[in-house]
């Protein structure tokens, strides 16, 4: 059995906790400027991010709602990536969601109900819609070759497209395009203004072989779009 903590140690700990809360509260009230200590801080998980990819998502079940998403991604393994999503590539961008990306091998092993939550990347790559803005053309092409056969599971937590000032409501499942004519012209034009014509990228990627698609992905194409619903559950006594 561990020795009980002394009152003195508890007092010191309580003081430290109060001080920490005071500092946090003060920082929260300040303008979103980078603190002077940021250069010395160790944000290891953020430091793992090594790729910036821009794509376009739509809400599962409602293709009329389309949004450009800036992905900042890191590798968990050779077959799993995780991406933080922002609404822009500028300072002060809002964190709007996450995307998990897995290899075809992993996706094939998932149960049918789970597969309904995932989308394919084949069309995004071939169409030029998916782009890696910070890479040279040759490096970008190598990256999208690796991504073409992968699958993504994307949740948006902040519905900025409807003007929300905060991340309101429950997360929304997002999907990706699978054919020409699905993306709105104004959304493509906005993306092209940021990173160059997607049509040119489409031409440059014409020699990339199409991936073999698992029929379990992109469930919305079969008239069975999946989306979250909020329900009240009974609490369980401990």
N, C-alpha and C positions, 0 to 999 in steps of 0.2 A: 504494500500500500504506500502511495506517495505521501511525503510529508506535507502537512497543510501549509499553505502559503501564509507568510506573515502579513499582518495588517499594513506594515510599512511597504512591503512589496506591492500589495494590492493598491495602496494609495498612489504609489509611483506609477503603476500601470494605469490607474484611473486618470491621473493627471495627463499622462501621455495620450490616452485616448481622447480626452477632452481637447487637448492641444491640437491633436491631429484633425479632429472634427472642425475646430475653429479655422485651421489653415485651409481645409477643404472648402468650408463655407465661404471663406474670403476669396479663394481662387475661383469658385463658381460664380461669384458676383462680379468678377472682373471681366473685361473684354477678352475675347478669345485670342489673345496674343501668346506667342510661344514663350513659356517661362525661361528665364536665364539658365536654369539648371537643366533644361532639356538636353543640351549637348552632352552632359555628363551622365544622363540617365541611361539605364540599360533596359530597352524595350525589346527583349529577345524574340518574342513571337512575331512582332511587327518586323523585326530585322530579317526574319525568314522570307519575307515577301521579295520575290525576284522577277515578277512579270506583271505588266500592265496590259490588260486586254479590254477592248471596248466592244460591247454587243448590244442587241436590242431585245428586250423581253416584252411579252404581253401576259395579261392576267389569264390564268387558266379559266376557260369558260367565257371569256370576254375579249376577243381579239381587237375590239375597238379601242381598248386601253393599252397603248404601247409606250414604252419608255426606254431611253438610252441609259445603259448602266456601265459605269466604269468599274472594271474588276481588277483588284490587286491580289495576286495569287501567290501561294507558297505550296511546296510539295510536302506531303506527309510521307509519301513513298513514291516508288516509280509508277504506281497505279492509282494514287489518290492525291488530288489537289484540293485545296480549300481557298476560297476567294472572299474577300470583303468587298462589298458593293457600295459605291458612292454615286451621287447624282451628278457629279462633275469631276473634273480633274484639277480643280482650282483649290487654293487654301480656303478653309471654311466649308468645304463640301459636306453634305449630309450623308451619314452612313444609313443606307436604305435597305440593306439586306445582306444575305450570304448565298454563295453557291458552292456546292460540293461537286467535284468532277471525278468520275471513276472510269477505269478502262473497260473495254468491251468484255473482257474476261470476268471481271468482277460483276458487271451488270448482268451477264448471263446467269450468274449464280443466285440472283435475287428472286424472291418469290413473286408471283404474278401481281399481287395487290401492291407490292412495293414498287414494281416497275411503272405503275401508273403515275407515280409522282415525278418521273424523270423524263427529260427530253433529249433528243439526239442532237448532234452538232454537225452532221454531214452537210446540210444545206447552208448553215451559217458560214462554214468554211468555203464551200464551192461558190457561193453567191458573192463573196467578198464583204458580207455584212460584218463578220467578225474580223477585227483588226487588232494588231499590237502596235500602238502608236509610237512607242519609244524604240522600236527595233528597225534595223536596216531591212530592206525588202527581202534579201536572201534569208536573213535570220527569222524574219516573220513567217516566211513560207515554210521553213523547217518546223517552226512552232505549230502552225496550223495543220501541217501534215501529221503531227503527233496527236493533235486534238480531234481530227476528223472522225475517228472511230469511237470517241469517248461519249459519255452521257453525263448530263448535269441535273442536279436537283437544286432548285432555286426558290428561296423564300424572300419576299420583300416585306419588311416590317414598317416601312414608312411610305405612305401613298402620296408622294409629292406631286404626282400628276393631277390629283384632284385639289391641290392647293393646301393640303394639311400642313399646319405650322409645327406639329409634333407628330411622333409616330403613334397614331391613334388606331384603336381596334386591334384585331388579331392579325397575325402574319398571313400573307397571301401567297399561294403557290403560283409560280410563273412558268411560262413555256417559251419556246423559241420557234421561229418560222421553219417551215419545211418545204415551201414552194414559192415561186415567183407570184407576185400579185398580192401577197399577204401583208407585207409591210406598207405602211402609209407613205405616200410620196413625200410629205412634209417631214416625216421622221427620218427618212433616208437622206433628204436634203440637209437636214440639221447635222446628221452624223457625217456626211460628206464634207460639210463646211468645216468641221473640226479636224478631220483626218484624211481628206482626199477622197476621190471618187471610188465608190465601191465597185462600179462597173469595170474600172481598170484592174482592180484586184481580182475580179471574177475572171477576166481574160488571162491574167498571169497565173491563175490557179487551175486553168482548164486541164492541165496535164496531171493533176492530182487525182488518183483513182478514187471513185466513190467507195464509201465504207459499206459493209454489209450491215443493214439495219435490223435490230431486234424488234419484232412486231409488238413487244410489250411496252415499248416507249411511245411517247407522243399519243397518249390515250385519247386526247381531245379529238384527234382525227377520226375516231370511231364513234363519235357522238357521245362519249362518256367522259367529259371533262371532270376533273376532280378538284375540289376546293374545300377549304376548312370551314367549319361551322362551330359556333360557340354554344356550349351547353352547360347547364348547371349540374354539378354532381354533388352527391351527399358526402359529407366529411366522415372520415373513419377515425374513431377514437383510438388512441394509442394504448 
